[in-house]
Amino acid sequence: MKSFDVPVHYRSTLVTAIKSKRKAADKMKKDFSPTVLEAGSLHLILARHFGFCYGVENAIEIAFRAVAENPDKRVFLLSEMIHNPGVNADLQNLGVRFIMDTKGNMLMGWDELTADDIVIIPAFGTTLELEKTLRDKGIEPSRYETTCPFVEKVWNRAEKIGKEGYTIIVHGKPNHEETRATFSHSKANTHTIVVKDMEQTLHLAKYITGELPATQFYADFKGQYSDGFDVTKDMQRIGVVNQTTMLASETQGIADYLKQVMINHHKPSADNIGDYVADTRDTLCYATNDNQSAVQGMLDTDADLAIVIGGYNSSNTSHLVELCELKLPTYFIKDETCLISADTIRHFNLHTHTEQETSNYLPAKQPLRIMITSGASCPDALVERVMERLAELTGNTPALASAAQYWM
């Protein structure tokens, strides 16, 4: 796989060494067991896969190159390039300005842009409507476009089956940048609707089968369907694609469920299932799959708690938190400063969407076993700093240095 030129301060000598040795021993990526560093009384259990993915490294390389290649021009990001506060702050410190926030709210006026400005498209991609806005300003969006290739793969698949007459169902968070972009690209070719989870999918199925009146659909799914959508006609042939950072198992569950609904409703022969349901399994992102599978493998190991590192608005990171929460106490942190002391941790609560502080988070036991993973937009250097901070708080700094030597 291609290597990328990203700032050296995002790299970690230790984490790179661990990943390299694990990769050499498991080239087919079939071993999802974690790596365990026994640092004195602290045992750190690292997920097999975590951190920067292909799409994120590609985006970082392009964004920093855009700044370097245009020293005399103003450089803007359409919105956060990736959902990592440190990386976005680094770009802002270089003078890059954000045009809008992650929800699409404007942070400046379009009239402030000129044809001489540089605009970077984030890794999530953007809508066709915003691309047109930039071109109308004389700015070519593809010049520094960092859209993840795997997001584009979803767009291409949606376009292909859309032109074959299928309605696209997008599994994603309706207000997420990537979902907005996928929705825009899809609806340019076919009728499209967004479902955020299995619960909403179960509700949608009742319109397919006619259990609910069609008139109710437009209120229930307001803002989630394309213009001119006719639920009585446009759900006869469907294909499911996804926001690439969703839980892969949930996307597959939604696709399988809707396929069965279509089979039960239309009763096609085995040879005619494709007349009603398109095969879209190949739109699942490899990195999302690998990171989630690695967490599942890590959870087979006994531990006292889990720490998940990443931006609080990162979709892929939040799903890693959800998986860990099913088994043990889990703390979602953005960096090592959240580890305030051996008694207090500052972390994000996914359920209340607030940052909070929790006391007595480290059990008084030896060895203390802590699981660690991170989202796809989290630098490895940040993971290493969290490991070092945990070692410092538990009095195991020399022991961690000794354990690290095995991998170097």
Order of alpha helices (4+ residues) and beta strands (2+ residues): alpha-beta-beta-alpha-beta-alpha-beta-beta-alpha-alpha-beta-alpha-beta-alpha-alpha-beta-alpha-alpha-beta-alpha-beta-beta-beta-beta-alpha-alpha
